[in-house]
Amino acid sequence: MTDPRYLAVKLLDKTFVSGSYSNLQLDSGLKGSDLDERGRKLCSAIYYGVIERRLTLDHIIGGLSSRPVEKLDSIVLNILRCGVYQIMYMDSVPDNAAVNESVTLAKKFRKNSAAGMVNAVLRSFIRGGKELKLPKDSIEAASVKYSAPVGLVRSLEEDYGREAAESFLAASLEKSVTYIRLNPIICTEEELIASLGGIEAEKLGDCCFAVRSGDVTATEAFRKGFFHVQGLASQLCCQVLAPTENDTVLDICAAPGGKTFTMAELMNGRGQIYAFDLHEKRAELIRRGAERLGLTNIRAAAGDATKFNSELPKFTKILCDVPCSGLGVIGSKPEIKYKDITDFAGLPDIQYKIVSNALNYLEAGGTLVYSTCTVRKAENEAVCERLLREHPGLETLELPEMMGESFGTSATLMPPKFGSGFFISRFRKAR
């Protein structure tokens, strides 16, 4: 049988080299293995844990290794990361087991000459009381403590201040929750719960449930189309737009379709939603999801959100959930936080171009919601301010209360209360 720790190291090496999404890399690796359920859980815990805490782990290793971290063999470095992670964060793994398994891994990967060094580094960490020594500089200290690049920490502090920035980063390290949305068109709450195969689902609001463990996509309920997986904040975004069966709705950047499905359900499966994404493959994801859920009021197709299509009708309501840096979801996709913050510099112009084009489709008196799954003000408030400045026929609308909190015309939703970081703003086309 596959060694779960061996697979974790192998997948980490691939992930850090290729920069691919962690969930896709792990799913592919697990499918190709013969691990039992216990082994899959251990592999997943170590794999995600190391990605999530990479900078913290490297700081610890760097203080114990005679060689700089950047000069270590990548496999050896990932073995050390996995070993330190188990010692530091996994109470279920005895320290000696973490050390011995790591030394064995070095030999399995034919890194025999590094086995002694792996043993020495890990045992030194244990003898030192598993201490995390933080740098004196506050931003560098936060970078190490929360495993977030200095550029990201600085950007968050500039936008929200030190306390809020650290609160956000701390929340991103908490155990992630899966949120699902009941499909009221084809089932009741009782039918949903009965079909989850014993997986516990906590009701949070209208049709929204939190699942804290278990694979909900492997259940009878999922196969029957009783629900779809969608973040809490994302569900709230759809409720802000509040489409009804009398509306014609445009979801201009729709894939993979979670918001499209929720809006179709809010419309009781009536009216019509046009859902577009740039690539046909992703439009097909929406069509397949709609079919599973029994939603017939969705028309999904490939389309460029930045270019006007004169063949489309006017819409009473438009959801403009634009491509973004994704920093709001680093709790579930931790690899995103390691991107260079400068890589996002061009996003506000793209976002503005998309929402400006979307306004061409909006009827007079119609409503548009602009949203992102990031918390960067440059991609959120700044884009909205520019939109209002350059489109005098546009006005802001108050947002409804969400989860017991009141907001103005825009809201930056923060974890853990709202599940992830998210931005929502609502507009009306006055003329």
TORSERO-162443 format. One record per residue (C-alpha): residue in three letters; x, y, z. Coordinates in nm, 3 decimals, decimal comma. Each point is the difference from the previous one (the first is absolute). Example, Ala and Ser with C-alpha at 12.3 -4.5 7.8 and 13.67 -1.06 7.14 Angstrom:
<nodes>
{baba: ALA	east: 1,230	north: -0,450	up: 0,780}
{baba: SER	east: 0,137	north: 0,344	up: -0,066}
</nodes>
This chain:
<nodes>
{baba: MET	east: 0,000	north: 0,000	up: 0,000}
{baba: THR	east: 0,110	north: 0,356	up: -0,073}
{baba: ASP	east: 0,173	north: 0,182	up: 0,287}
{baba: PRO	east: -0,216	north: 0,311	up: 0,071}
{baba: ARG	east: 0,305	north: 0,203	up: 0,109}
{baba: TYR	east: 0,193	north: -0,102	up: -0,311}
{baba: LEU	east: -0,292	north: 0,110	up: -0,220}
{baba: ALA	east: -0,030	north: 0,330	up: 0,190}
{baba: VAL	east: 0,368	north: 0,083	up: -0,062}
{baba: LYS	east: -0,027	north: -0,101	up: -0,365}
{baba: LEU	east: -0,310	north: 0,218	up: -0,054}
{baba: LEU	east: 0,152	north: 0,295	up: 0,187}
{baba: ASP	east: 0,306	north: -0,013	up: -0,222}
{baba: LYS	east: -0,225	north: 0,008	up: -0,310}
{baba: THR	east: -0,218	north: 0,278	up: 0,140}
{baba: PHE	east: 0,285	north: 0,233	up: 0,092}
{baba: VAL	east: 0,170	north: -0,054	up: -0,337}
{baba: SER	east: -0,309	north: 0,028	up: -0,222}
{baba: GLY	east: -0,198	north: 0,256	up: 0,201}
{baba: SER	east: -0,317	north: -0,200	up: -0,068}
{baba: TYR	east: -0,312	north: 0,017	up: 0,218}
{baba: SER	east: 0,038	north: -0,214	up: 0,312}
{baba: ASN	east: -0,346	north: -0,158	up: -0,018}
{baba: LEU	east: 0,056	north: -0,119	up: -0,359}
{baba: GLN	east: 0,346	north: -0,135	up: 0,079}
{baba: LEU	east: -0,119	north: -0,184	up: 0,310}
{baba: ASP	east: -0,312	north: -0,144	up: -0,167}
{baba: SER	east: 0,211	north: -0,133	up: -0,285}
{baba: GLY	east: 0,255	north: -0,152	up: 0,238}
{baba: LEU	east: -0,257	north: -0,168	up: 0,220}
{baba: LYS	east: -0,189	north: -0,145	up: -0,296}
{baba: GLY	east: 0,319	north: -0,162	up: -0,125}
{baba: SER	east: 0,080	north: -0,154	up: 0,340}
{baba: ASP	east: -0,129	north: -0,305	up: 0,189}
{baba: LEU	east: -0,022	north: 0,183	up: 0,334}
{baba: ASP	east: -0,278	north: -0,095	up: 0,239}
{baba: GLU	east: -0,213	north: 0,269	up: 0,164}
{baba: ARG	east: 0,239	north: 0,045	up: 0,292}
{baba: GLY	east: 0,298	north: 0,034	up: -0,233}
{baba: ARG	east: -0,183	north: 0,250	up: -0,222}
{baba: LYS	east: -0,080	north: 0,215	up: 0,302}
{baba: LEU	east: 0,360	north: -0,005	up: 0,124}
{baba: CYS	east: 0,138	north: 0,083	up: -0,345}
{baba: SER	east: -0,251	north: 0,283	up: -0,044}
{baba: ALA	east: 0,065	north: 0,145	up: 0,345}
{baba: ILE	east: 0,377	north: 0,011	up: -0,051}
{baba: TYR	east: -0,023	north: 0,122	up: -0,360}
{baba: TYR	east: -0,237	north: 0,290	up: 0,069}
{baba: GLY	east: 0,166	north: 0,076	up: 0,332}
{baba: VAL	east: 0,345	north: 0,044	up: -0,154}
{baba: ILE	east: -0,135	north: 0,225	up: -0,276}
{baba: GLU	east: -0,190	north: 0,207	up: 0,253}
{baba: ARG	east: 0,299	north: 0,038	up: 0,238}
{baba: ARG	east: 0,287	north: -0,006	up: -0,251}
{baba: LEU	east: 0,167	north: 0,328	up: 0,103}
{baba: THR	east: -0,027	north: -0,087	up: 0,369}
{baba: LEU	east: 0,151	north: -0,343	up: -0,060}
{baba: ASP	east: 0,283	north: 0,140	up: -0,213}
{baba: HIS	east: 0,080	north: 0,256	up: 0,270}
{baba: ILE	east: 0,031	north: -0,281	up: 0,256}
{baba: ILE	east: 0,209	north: -0,219	up: -0,231}
{baba: GLY	east: 0,222	north: 0,294	up: -0,093}
{baba: GLY	east: 0,084	north: 0,055	up: 0,366}
{baba: LEU	east: 0,102	north: -0,363	up: 0,051}
{baba: SER	east: 0,166	north: -0,104	up: -0,325}
{baba: SER	east: 0,366	north: 0,070	up: -0,072}
{baba: ARG	east: -0,097	north: 0,056	up: -0,365}
{baba: PRO	east: -0,231	north: 0,284	up: -0,111}
{baba: VAL	east: -0,353	north: -0,117	up: -0,081}
{baba: GLU	east: 0,024	north: 0,118	up: -0,362}
{baba: LYS	east: 0,307	north: -0,224	up: -0,054}
{baba: LEU	east: -0,159	north: -0,319	up: 0,132}
{baba: ASP	east: -0,108	north: -0,272	up: -0,241}
{baba: SER	east: -0,373	north: 0,052	up: -0,065}
{baba: ILE	east: -0,098	north: -0,352	up: 0,107}
{baba: VAL	east: 0,208	north: 0,023	up: 0,318}
{baba: LEU	east: -0,151	north: 0,341	up: 0,075}
{baba: ASN	east: -0,352	north: -0,135	up: -0,040}
{baba: ILE	east: 0,081	north: -0,297	up: 0,224}
{baba: LEU	east: 0,120	north: 0,247	up: 0,265}
{baba: ARG	east: -0,310	north: 0,218	up: -0,048}
{baba: CYS	east: -0,225	north: -0,303	up: 0,049}
{baba: GLY	east: 0,197	north: -0,110	up: 0,307}
{baba: VAL	east: -0,006	north: 0,342	up: 0,167}
{baba: TYR	east: -0,369	north: 0,041	up: -0,085}
{baba: GLN	east: -0,090	north: -0,329	up: 0,170}
{baba: ILE	east: 0,205	north: 0,087	up: 0,308}
{baba: MET	east: -0,131	north: 0,356	up: 0,024}
{baba: TYR	east: -0,365	north: -0,034	up: -0,099}
{baba: MET	east: -0,116	north: -0,364	up: 0,005}
{baba: ASP	east: -0,065	north: -0,116	up: 0,356}
{baba: SER	east: -0,112	north: -0,340	up: -0,131}
{baba: VAL	east: 0,354	north: -0,078	up: -0,121}
{baba: PRO	east: 0,261	north: -0,078	up: 0,272}
{baba: ASP	east: 0,322	north: 0,197	up: -0,040}
{baba: ASN	east: 0,214	north: -0,312	up: -0,033}
{baba: ALA	east: -0,227	north: -0,136	up: -0,272}
{baba: ALA	east: 0,027	north: 0,326	up: -0,194}
{baba: VAL	east: 0,381	north: -0,016	up: 0,020}
{baba: ASN	east: 0,033	north: -0,369	up: -0,083}
{baba: GLU	east: -0,244	north: 0,018	up: -0,291}
{baba: SER	east: 0,183	north: 0,302	up: -0,141}
{baba: VAL	east: 0,335	north: -0,180	up: 0,014}
{baba: THR	east: -0,160	north: -0,301	up: -0,172}
{baba: LEU	east: -0,137	north: 0,230	up: -0,270}
{baba: ALA	east: 0,347	north: 0,133	up: -0,075}
{baba: LYS	east: 0,112	north: -0,357	up: -0,065}
{baba: LYS	east: -0,310	north: -0,083	up: -0,207}
{baba: PHE	east: 0,074	north: 0,299	up: -0,222}
{baba: ARG	east: 0,362	north: -0,121	up: -0,024}
{baba: LYS	east: 0,128	north: 0,300	up: 0,191}
{baba: ASN	east: 0,203	north: -0,221	up: 0,237}
{baba: SER	east: 0,269	north: 0,262	up: 0,053}
{baba: ALA	east: -0,265	north: 0,242	up: 0,131}
{baba: ALA	east: -0,157	north: -0,244	up: 0,248}
{baba: GLY	east: 0,236	north: 0,101	up: 0,282}
{baba: MET	east: -0,062	north: 0,368	up: -0,059}
{baba: VAL	east: -0,380	north: -0,053	up: 0,002}
{baba: ASN	east: 0,030	north: -0,185	up: 0,330}
{baba: ALA	east: 0,225	north: 0,269	up: 0,152}
{baba: VAL	east: -0,220	north: 0,294	up: -0,104}
{baba: LEU	east: -0,323	north: -0,153	up: 0,125}
{baba: ARG	east: 0,146	north: -0,122	up: 0,330}
{baba: SER	east: 0,160	north: 0,339	up: 0,057}
{baba: PHE	east: -0,340	north: 0,164	up: -0,050}
{baba: ILE	east: -0,154	north: -0,231	up: 0,261}
{baba: ARG	east: 0,285	north: 0,053	up: 0,249}
{baba: GLY	east: -0,041	north: 0,377	up: -0,041}
{baba: GLY	east: -0,359	north: -0,022	up: 0,122}
{baba: LYS	east: -0,151	north: 0,039	up: -0,349}
{baba: GLU	east: 0,055	north: 0,374	up: 0,031}
{baba: LEU	east: -0,100	north: 0,238	up: -0,277}
{baba: LYS	east: 0,240	north: 0,295	up: 0,020}
{baba: LEU	east: -0,156	north: 0,302	up: -0,170}
{baba: PRO	east: 0,195	north: 0,286	up: -0,161}
{baba: LYS	east: 0,000	north: 0,334	up: 0,184}
{baba: ASP	east: -0,152	north: 0,195	up: -0,291}
{baba: SER	east: -0,381	north: -0,012	up: 0,038}
{baba: ILE	east: -0,078	north: -0,065	up: -0,367}
{baba: GLU	east: 0,266	north: -0,270	up: -0,029}
{baba: ALA	east: -0,128	north: -0,153	up: 0,325}
{baba: ALA	east: -0,355	north: -0,012	up: -0,136}
{baba: SER	east: 0,135	north: -0,149	up: -0,323}
{baba: VAL	east: 0,160	north: -0,287	up: 0,192}
{baba: LYS	east: -0,282	north: -0,046	up: 0,251}
{baba: TYR	east: -0,278	north: -0,018	up: -0,261}
{baba: SER	east: 0,209	north: -0,135	up: -0,289}
{baba: ALA	east: -0,085	north: 0,294	up: -0,221}
{baba: PRO	east: 0,247	north: 0,183	up: -0,228}
{baba: VAL	east: 0,121	north: 0,338	up: 0,125}
{baba: GLY	east: -0,163	north: 0,169	up: -0,301}
{baba: LEU	east: -0,339	north: -0,142	up: 0,089}
{baba: VAL	east: 0,031	north: 0,092	up: 0,368}
{baba: ARG	east: 0,100	north: 0,355	up: -0,091}
{baba: SER	east: -0,286	north: 0,034	up: -0,251}
{baba: LEU	east: -0,258	north: -0,118	up: 0,254}
{baba: GLU	east: 0,137	north: 0,233	up: 0,269}
{baba: GLU	east: -0,016	north: 0,295	up: -0,239}
{baba: ASP	east: -0,364	north: -0,078	up: -0,081}
{baba: TYR	east: -0,131	north: -0,098	up: 0,345}
{baba: GLY	east: 0,259	north: 0,069	up: 0,270}
{baba: ARG	east: 0,215	north: -0,250	up: 0,190}
{baba: GLU	east: -0,268	north: -0,149	up: 0,227}
{baba: ALA	east: -0,251	north: -0,071	up: -0,276}
{baba: ALA	east: 0,272	north: -0,129	up: -0,232}
{baba: GLU	east: 0,125	north: -0,249	up: 0,260}
{baba: SER	east: -0,357	north: -0,102	up: 0,083}
{baba: PHE	east: -0,060	north: -0,079	up: -0,367}
{baba: LEU	east: 0,324	north: -0,198	up: -0,031}
{baba: ALA	east: -0,070	north: -0,192	up: 0,323}
{baba: ALA	east: -0,349	north: -0,092	up: -0,125}
{baba: SER	east: 0,147	north: -0,130	up: -0,325}
{baba: LEU	east: 0,191	north: -0,262	up: 0,200}
{baba: GLU	east: -0,309	north: -0,136	up: 0,174}
{baba: LYS	east: -0,154	north: -0,325	up: -0,118}
{baba: SER	east: -0,205	north: 0,074	up: -0,310}
{baba: VAL	east: -0,374	north: -0,072	up: -0,010}
{baba: THR	east: -0,191	north: -0,127	up: -0,303}
{baba: TYR	east: -0,323	north: 0,187	up: -0,070}
{baba: ILE	east: -0,282	north: -0,148	up: -0,202}
{baba: ARG	east: -0,326	north: 0,141	up: -0,131}
{baba: LEU	east: -0,322	north: -0,198	up: 0,003}
{baba: ASN	east: -0,181	north: -0,024	up: -0,333}
{baba: PRO	east: -0,358	north: 0,081	up: 0,111}
{baba: ILE	east: -0,140	north: -0,071	up: -0,346}
{baba: ILE	east: 0,046	north: -0,375	up: 0,032}
{baba: CYS	east: 0,040	north: -0,083	up: 0,371}
{baba: THR	east: -0,081	north: 0,095	up: 0,358}
{baba: GLU	east: 0,242	north: 0,052	up: 0,291}
{baba: GLU	east: -0,104	north: -0,339	up: 0,139}
{baba: GLU	east: 0,075	north: -0,175	up: -0,329}
{baba: LEU	east: 0,339	north: 0,172	up: -0,023}
{baba: ILE	east: 0,108	north: -0,102	up: 0,352}
{baba: ALA	east: -0,123	north: -0,357	up: -0,051}
{baba: SER	east: 0,203	north: -0,035	up: -0,319}
{baba: LEU	east: 0,332	north: 0,128	up: 0,140}
{baba: GLY	east: 0,096	north: -0,345	up: 0,127}
{baba: GLY	east: 0,052	north: 0,107	up: 0,360}
{baba: ILE	east: 0,202	north: 0,313	up: -0,081}
{baba: GLU	east: -0,109	north: 0,275	up: 0,238}
{baba: ALA	east: -0,122	north: 0,326	up: -0,152}
{baba: GLU	east: -0,065	north: 0,308	up: 0,214}
{baba: LYS	east: -0,265	north: 0,236	up: -0,131}
{baba: LEU	east: 0,125	north: 0,360	up: -0,014}
{baba: GLY	east: -0,278	north: 0,173	up: -0,188}
{baba: ASP	east: -0,247	north: -0,036	up: -0,281}
{baba: CYS	east: 0,115	north: -0,311	up: -0,193}
{baba: CYS	east: 0,360	north: 0,041	up: 0,125}
{baba: PHE	east: 0,177	north: -0,274	up: 0,199}
{baba: ALA	east: 0,351	north: -0,040	up: 0,142}
{baba: VAL	east: 0,175	north: -0,338	up: -0,023}
{baba: ARG	east: 0,311	north: -0,038	up: 0,215}
{baba: SER	east: 0,112	north: -0,350	up: -0,103}
{baba: GLY	east: -0,065	north: -0,261	up: -0,266}
{baba: ASP	east: -0,007	north: 0,000	up: -0,380}
{baba: VAL	east: -0,345	north: 0,134	up: -0,088}
{baba: THR	east: 0,056	north: -0,049	up: -0,373}
{baba: ALA	east: 0,013	north: -0,378	up: 0,053}
{baba: THR	east: -0,352	north: -0,013	up: 0,147}
{baba: GLU	east: -0,335	north: -0,104	up: -0,142}
{baba: ALA	east: -0,120	north: 0,356	up: 0,063}
{baba: PHE	east: 0,260	north: 0,140	up: -0,239}
{baba: ARG	east: -0,077	north: -0,255	up: -0,272}
{baba: LYS	east: -0,369	north: 0,085	up: 0,024}
{baba: GLY	east: 0,065	north: 0,372	up: -0,035}
{baba: PHE	east: -0,129	north: 0,083	up: 0,348}
{baba: PHE	east: 0,273	north: 0,263	up: 0,050}
{baba: HIS	east: 0,307	north: 0,165	up: -0,146}
{baba: VAL	east: 0,321	north: 0,103	up: 0,175}
{baba: GLN	east: 0,034	north: 0,377	up: 0,033}
{baba: GLY	east: 0,173	north: 0,230	up: 0,248}
{baba: LEU	east: -0,211	north: 0,185	up: 0,256}
{baba: ALA	east: 0,104	north: 0,348	up: -0,121}
{baba: SER	east: -0,065	north: -0,102	up: -0,359}
{baba: GLN	east: -0,354	north: -0,105	up: 0,093}
{baba: LEU	east: -0,057	north: 0,335	up: 0,173}
{baba: CYS	east: 0,117	north: 0,176	up: -0,315}
{baba: CYS	east: -0,283	north: -0,163	up: -0,198}
{baba: GLN	east: -0,251	north: 0,102	up: 0,264}
{baba: VAL	east: 0,117	north: 0,360	up: -0,034}
{baba: LEU	east: -0,086	north: -0,004	up: -0,372}
{baba: ALA	east: -0,332	north: -0,165	up: 0,096}
{baba: PRO	east: -0,116	north: -0,124	up: -0,342}
{baba: THR	east: -0,363	north: -0,109	up: -0,039}
{baba: GLU	east: -0,182	north: -0,205	up: -0,261}
{baba: ASN	east: -0,100	north: 0,328	up: -0,168}
{baba: ASP	east: 0,364	north: 0,092	up: -0,069}
{baba: THR	east: 0,232	north: -0,060	up: -0,292}
{baba: VAL	east: 0,341	north: -0,047	up: 0,160}
{baba: LEU	east: 0,355	north: 0,016	up: -0,134}
{baba: ASP	east: 0,282	north: -0,179	up: 0,184}
{baba: ILE	east: 0,286	north: 0,139	up: -0,205}
{baba: CYS	east: 0,293	north: -0,197	up: 0,156}
{baba: ALA	east: -0,190	north: -0,307	up: 0,114}
{baba: ALA	east: 0,217	north: -0,315	up: 0,013}
{baba: PRO	east: 0,005	north: -0,235	up: 0,179}
{baba: GLY	east: -0,363	north: 0,101	up: 0,057}
{baba: GLY	east: -0,071	north: 0,010	up: 0,373}
{baba: LYS	east: -0,150	north: 0,349	up: -0,009}
{baba: THR	east: -0,190	north: -0,081	up: -0,320}
{baba: PHE	east: -0,161	north: -0,300	up: 0,168}
{baba: THR	east: -0,096	north: 0,194	up: 0,313}
{baba: MET	east: -0,156	north: 0,278	up: -0,205}
{baba: ALA	east: -0,192	north: -0,252	up: -0,212}
{baba: GLU	east: -0,137	north: -0,152	up: 0,321}
{baba: LEU	east: -0,090	north: 0,343	up: 0,142}
{baba: MET	east: -0,199	north: 0,045	up: -0,322}
{baba: ASN	east: -0,185	north: -0,329	up: 0,070}
{baba: GLY	east: 0,142	north: -0,143	up: -0,319}
{baba: ARG	east: -0,187	north: 0,258	up: -0,208}
{baba: GLY	east: 0,101	north: 0,316	up: -0,185}
{baba: GLN	east: 0,329	north: -0,025	up: -0,183}
{baba: ILE	east: 0,369	north: 0,020	up: 0,086}
{baba: TYR	east: 0,268	north: 0,049	up: -0,262}
{baba: ALA	east: 0,328	north: -0,136	up: 0,138}
{baba: PHE	east: 0,328	north: 0,066	up: -0,179}
{baba: ASP	east: 0,362	north: -0,089	up: 0,045}
{baba: LEU	east: 0,299	north: 0,057	up: -0,224}
{baba: HIS	east: 0,069	north: -0,368	up: -0,073}
{baba: GLU	east: -0,244	north: -0,259	up: -0,136}
{baba: LYS	east: 0,136	north: -0,264	up: 0,242}
{baba: ARG	east: -0,109	north: 0,213	up: 0,293}
{baba: ALA	east: -0,336	north: 0,079	up: -0,157}
{baba: GLU	east: -0,052	north: -0,375	up: -0,028}
{baba: LEU	east: 0,061	north: -0,029	up: 0,376}
{baba: ILE	east: -0,296	north: 0,232	up: 0,053}
{baba: ARG	east: -0,222	north: -0,199	up: -0,237}
{baba: ARG	east: 0,086	north: -0,329	up: 0,172}
{baba: GLY	east: -0,061	north: 0,148	up: 0,344}
{baba: ALA	east: -0,336	north: 0,145	up: -0,108}
{baba: GLU	east: -0,101	north: -0,339	up: -0,138}
{baba: ARG	east: 0,088	north: -0,178	up: 0,325}
{baba: LEU	east: -0,203	north: 0,255	up: 0,197}
{baba: GLY	east: -0,297	north: -0,011	up: -0,238}
{baba: LEU	east: 0,027	north: 0,372	up: -0,078}
{baba: THR	east: -0,142	north: 0,073	up: -0,345}
{baba: ASN	east: 0,001	north: 0,382	up: 0,011}
{baba: ILE	east: 0,377	north: 0,027	up: -0,062}
{baba: ARG	east: 0,159	north: 0,067	up: -0,339}
{baba: ALA	east: 0,376	north: -0,051	up: 0,023}
{baba: ALA	east: 0,246	north: 0,088	up: -0,277}
{baba: ALA	east: 0,354	north: 0,117	up: -0,062}
{baba: GLY	east: 0,042	north: 0,377	up: -0,025}
{baba: ASP	east: 0,255	north: 0,273	up: 0,061}
{baba: ALA	east: -0,117	north: 0,222	up: 0,286}
{baba: THR	east: 0,210	north: 0,293	up: -0,122}
{baba: LYS	east: -0,162	north: 0,014	up: -0,348}
{baba: PHE	east: -0,352	north: 0,119	up: -0,077}
{baba: ASN	east: -0,231	north: -0,254	up: -0,165}
{baba: SER	east: -0,277	north: 0,183	up: -0,186}
{baba: GLU	east: -0,203	north: -0,320	up: -0,031}
{baba: LEU	east: -0,071	north: -0,016	up: 0,372}
{baba: PRO	east: -0,319	north: 0,152	up: 0,142}
{baba: LYS	east: -0,023	north: 0,260	up: 0,275}
{baba: PHE	east: 0,000	north: -0,136	up: 0,355}
{baba: THR	east: -0,186	north: 0,110	up: 0,310}
{baba: LYS	east: 0,270	north: -0,138	up: 0,231}
{baba: ILE	east: 0,368	north: -0,068	up: -0,053}
{baba: LEU	east: 0,255	north: -0,176	up: 0,217}
{baba: CYS	east: 0,354	north: 0,112	up: -0,076}
{baba: ASP	east: 0,222	north: -0,229	up: 0,207}
{baba: VAL	east: 0,329	north: 0,093	up: -0,161}
{baba: PRO	east: 0,332	north: -0,190	up: -0,017}
{baba: CYS	east: 0,215	north: 0,108	up: 0,294}
{baba: SER	east: 0,305	north: -0,081	up: 0,209}
{baba: GLY	east: -0,204	north: -0,248	up: 0,206}
{baba: LEU	east: 0,162	north: 0,102	up: 0,328}
{baba: GLY	east: -0,332	north: -0,038	up: 0,180}
{baba: VAL	east: 0,009	north: -0,378	up: -0,043}
{baba: ILE	east: 0,356	north: -0,073	up: 0,115}
{baba: GLY	east: -0,148	north: -0,205	up: 0,282}
{baba: SER	east: -0,108	north: -0,267	up: -0,250}
{baba: LYS	east: 0,258	north: 0,072	up: -0,274}
{baba: PRO	east: 0,315	north: 0,092	up: 0,196}
{baba: GLU	east: 0,230	north: -0,003	up: -0,303}
{baba: ILE	east: -0,160	north: 0,328	up: -0,117}
{baba: LYS	east: 0,160	north: 0,200	up: 0,281}
{baba: TYR	east: 0,352	north: -0,077	up: -0,124}
{baba: LYS	east: -0,050	north: 0,187	up: -0,327}
{baba: ASP	east: 0,192	north: 0,325	up: -0,027}
{baba: ILE	east: -0,236	north: 0,286	up: 0,089}
{baba: THR	east: 0,131	north: 0,191	up: -0,304}
{baba: ASP	east: -0,150	north: -0,271	up: -0,223}
{baba: PHE	east: -0,342	north: 0,149	up: 0,077}
{baba: ALA	east: 0,081	north: 0,354	up: -0,117}
{baba: GLY	east: -0,183	north: -0,035	up: -0,332}
{baba: LEU	east: -0,319	north: -0,149	up: 0,143}
{baba: PRO	east: -0,190	north: 0,324	up: 0,083}
{baba: ASP	east: 0,009	north: 0,112	up: -0,364}
{baba: ILE	east: -0,132	north: -0,338	up: -0,118}
{baba: GLN	east: -0,269	north: 0,004	up: 0,269}
{baba: TYR	east: -0,104	north: 0,352	up: -0,095}
{baba: LYS	east: -0,016	north: -0,096	up: -0,368}
{baba: ILE	east: -0,228	north: -0,295	up: 0,079}
{baba: VAL	east: -0,242	north: 0,191	up: 0,222}
{baba: SER	east: -0,012	north: 0,292	up: -0,245}
{baba: ASN	east: -0,090	north: -0,241	up: -0,279}
{baba: ALA	east: -0,263	north: -0,162	up: 0,223}
{baba: LEU	east: -0,174	north: 0,337	up: 0,039}
{baba: ASN	east: -0,067	north: -0,002	up: -0,375}
{baba: TYR	east: -0,237	north: -0,291	up: 0,055}
{baba: LEU	east: -0,184	north: 0,148	up: 0,301}
{baba: GLU	east: -0,349	north: 0,141	up: -0,040}
{baba: ALA	east: -0,077	north: 0,348	up: 0,134}
{baba: GLY	east: -0,110	north: -0,057	up: 0,359}
{baba: GLY	east: 0,181	north: -0,334	up: 0,007}
{baba: THR	east: 0,230	north: -0,125	up: 0,278}
{baba: LEU	east: 0,365	north: -0,106	up: -0,027}
{baba: VAL	east: 0,206	north: -0,167	up: 0,271}
{baba: TYR	east: 0,379	north: 0,025	up: -0,019}
{baba: SER	east: 0,182	north: -0,264	up: 0,205}
{baba: THR	east: 0,339	north: -0,163	up: 0,052}
{baba: CYS	east: 0,146	north: -0,270	up: 0,224}
{baba: THR	east: 0,286	north: 0,225	up: 0,108}
{baba: VAL	east: 0,046	north: 0,261	up: 0,272}
{baba: ARG	east: 0,240	north: 0,230	up: -0,189}
{baba: LYS	east: -0,146	north: 0,351	up: -0,009}
{baba: ALA	east: 0,169	north: 0,064	up: -0,335}
{baba: GLU	east: -0,222	north: -0,270	up: -0,152}
{baba: ASN	east: -0,310	north: 0,093	up: 0,196}
{baba: GLU	east: -0,075	north: 0,352	up: 0,125}
{baba: ALA	east: 0,237	north: 0,163	up: -0,251}
{baba: VAL	east: -0,171	north: -0,169	up: -0,297}
{baba: CYS	east: -0,344	north: 0,100	up: 0,129}
{baba: GLU	east: 0,109	north: 0,360	up: 0,055}
{baba: ARG	east: 0,130	north: 0,017	up: -0,355}
{baba: LEU	east: -0,323	north: -0,152	up: -0,130}
{baba: LEU	east: -0,210	north: 0,267	up: 0,167}
{baba: ARG	east: 0,237	north: 0,276	up: -0,109}
{baba: GLU	east: -0,004	north: -0,101	up: -0,366}
{baba: HIS	east: -0,368	north: -0,107	up: -0,027}
{baba: PRO	east: -0,214	north: 0,290	up: 0,124}
{baba: GLY	east: -0,322	north: -0,191	up: -0,070}
{baba: LEU	east: 0,088	north: -0,252	up: 0,270}
{baba: GLU	east: -0,097	north: 0,019	up: 0,366}
{baba: THR	east: 0,074	north: -0,216	up: 0,303}
{baba: LEU	east: -0,260	north: -0,203	up: 0,187}
{baba: GLU	east: -0,002	north: -0,095	up: 0,368}
{baba: LEU	east: 0,081	north: -0,362	up: 0,073}
{baba: PRO	east: -0,236	north: -0,215	up: 0,205}
{baba: GLU	east: 0,100	north: -0,123	up: 0,344}
{baba: MET	east: 0,224	north: -0,309	up: -0,017}
{baba: MET	east: 0,055	north: -0,242	up: 0,288}
{baba: GLY	east: -0,133	north: 0,259	up: 0,244}
{baba: GLU	east: 0,234	north: 0,275	up: -0,122}
{baba: SER	east: -0,097	north: 0,321	up: -0,176}
{baba: PHE	east: 0,206	north: 0,149	up: -0,280}
{baba: GLY	east: -0,016	north: 0,306	up: -0,221}
{baba: THR	east: 0,012	north: -0,028	up: -0,377}
{baba: SER	east: 0,298	north: -0,236	up: 0,006}
{baba: ALA	east: 0,124	north: -0,273	up: 0,231}
{baba: THR	east: 0,334	north: -0,168	up: 0,059}
{baba: LEU	east: -0,089	north: -0,331	up: 0,161}
{baba: MET	east: 0,272	north: -0,158	up: 0,213}
{baba: PRO	east: 0,069	north: -0,349	up: 0,132}
{baba: PRO	east: -0,077	north: -0,186	up: 0,213}
{baba: LYS	east: -0,355	north: 0,133	up: 0,035}
{baba: PHE	east: -0,064	north: 0,015	up: -0,373}
{baba: GLY	east: 0,206	north: -0,305	up: -0,085}
{baba: SER	east: 0,245	north: 0,186	up: -0,223}
{baba: GLY	east: 0,099	north: 0,349	up: -0,109}
{baba: PHE	east: -0,244	north: 0,150	up: -0,250}
{baba: PHE	east: -0,106	north: 0,339	up: -0,136}
{baba: ILE	east: -0,352	north: 0,102	up: -0,111}
{baba: SER	east: -0,130	north: 0,331	up: -0,134}
{baba: ARG	east: -0,341	north: 0,072	up: -0,154}
{baba: PHE	east: -0,092	north: 0,257	up: -0,266}
{baba: ARG	east: -0,307	north: 0,123	up: -0,184}
{baba: LYS	east: -0,001	north: 0,137	up: -0,354}
{baba: ALA	east: -0,200	north: 0,319	up: 0,037}
{baba: ARG	east: 0,018	north: 0,085	up: -0,370}
</nodes>
